[in-house]
Amino acid sequence: MTTAMGRKVVVTGAASGIGSSVAGLLRRRGDEVIGVDLHDVEVVADLSAPEGRRAAADAVLRRTGGVVDAVVACAGTAAPTEATITVNYFGVVDLLDALRPALARADLPRAAVISSIASIQVTDAAVVAACAEWDEERAVALAAKVSADGHGYRLYGSSKLALARWVRRTCLTPGWAGTGIPLNAVAPGVVVTPMTESLLATEEGRELADRAVPMPLNGHAPPEAVAHTLIWLVGPENTHVTGQVVFVDGGADATLRGEDAF
């Protein structure tokens, strides 16, 4: 069993962006980070395919001795293709499902994932439903059709909406709440990372981003703004927050949905 000091934390997407920020902050406070990504991390794996997820879980379990204190799932893509569904949804839920027993063996287990402000925008209901039914083959086929029809931009929000609903649905189950594991999500607005670099490089792109995701509080966020929220959610201090989607978005959700969201 492990304690609150020197915890073993798995961070997917640790090679760049929010995941890199999370990993760096955790290491500086004395935690052992097992990064999972396509390169430059402790566990190199491709989470877009089932075999890659199994390989990642097996490697994590070998490195941790079968006990994991926290998982922060940051790996993701915004490509307008079916890869967005396989990485952002199935890559997250399959890996967390595989690591849940290792979390349950820890003293203070926690998990958090990344949704998005895009989850409240235009999505594809059929893709989201296929994800909820854990039918990857069908979800991928539907996503490919959405992309071929010229609506690939809907897939990112669809993956993140499906993930937010998975968190709400799963956090209450015996395997999670029943074993003392809080499970939450953050929903960032526009974050300055390699994923948004090309969009924010031009005035036209910045205007487009600001129309879609208005952020009256401090504008576009650095990755650290999201990382600090994730770190609190998976920290020992969080004893009762579960099933929440925390918008780290400079006020975008409040702007777009207003008070009627509640």
Buried (B, 14 or more C-beta within 10 A) or exposed (E): EBEEEEBBBBBBBBBBBBBBBBBBBBBEEEBBBBBBBBEEBBBBBBBBBEEBBBBBBEBBBEBBEEBBBBBBBBBBBBBBBBBBBBBBBBBBBBBBBBBBBBBBBBEBBBBBBBBBBBBBBEBBEBBBBBBBEBBBEBBBBBBBBBBEEEBBBBBBBBBBBBBBBBBBEBBEEEBBBEBBBBBBBBBBBBBBBEBBEEBBEEEEBBEEBBEBBBBEEEEBBEBBBBBBBBBBBBBBEBEEBBBBBBBBBBBBBBBBEEEEEE
